[in-house]
Amino acid sequence: MPHPAQQIALQEYIHSVEASTERIDRLTEQILKLLPTWRLAPVVSALQALRGVAPTVASTMVVEVGDGLRTPGSL
């Protein structure tokens, strides 16, 4: 970079991307570790039968949609 401040800013952006990537890897690992014991794992497996649906995507979809057992307004 032509100016030292630009190099510093670039390096900070690079560190931020690396930290985010590491965080995603850690969270993905935890999801995959917990998935087999989750009661909704069969639903996740069924969603993975669709082309391009990874375990993390399927897990997220199941969490977002819910299990159908909750009633409106309950937490």
Number of C-alpha atoms within 10 A of each C-alpha: 9 6 7 9 10 11 12 12 12 13 12 12 12 12 12 12 12 12 12 12 12 12 12 12 12 11 13 13 12 11 16 13 11 10 17 13 9 12 10 15 17 12 15 24 17 11 19 17 11 10 7 10 16 15 18 17 14 21 21 14 15 16 12 9 8 11 11 6 6 9 7 6 5 5 5
